[in-house]
Amino acid sequence: MKKKIKGIARDTLKFVLEVSASSHPKEFAGMLYETDGIITDVDVPITQSSNVSAVMNLFMLPVNTHIVGSVHSHPSGALQPSDADIHLFMQSGDYHIIVGYPYDITSWTCYDRIGDRRELDVLDVEIDESAVYRDIQETFGGEND
Ligand SMILES: [Zn+2]
């Protein structure tokens, strides 16, 4: 089932840029979630040693219907997806954001699942701050139970 996505919450985009900057020169990767058609959440499964393949493998876990795509950073500053990126994009979701150095508010591009650039509006919406960063264990079931 495809969802119509209206855009990404500005606070969520800022969070992604901040985390990418703090991860630099390492790559940051996470998954994007929507609430009522707006991308409001980022999951960061592996915080320090993130790599895109590891994150994308989580798409193979039981489907979370609120996943709309992925986000990852390019410390090089290039915003074009690599062939490997596009291969991973095709696995799930229609909204894949690449952010690049210097991680300012314009240092990002959104792509669809085949790697074509697509528009994504940045929306000023009120979101629950605590919901921006969700622990992977909350989403996929705790391992400590
Ligand atoms: Zn990439």
Residues whose N, C-alpha, C, O or C-beta is under 5 A from the ligand:
A	BS01	ZN	S82 D85
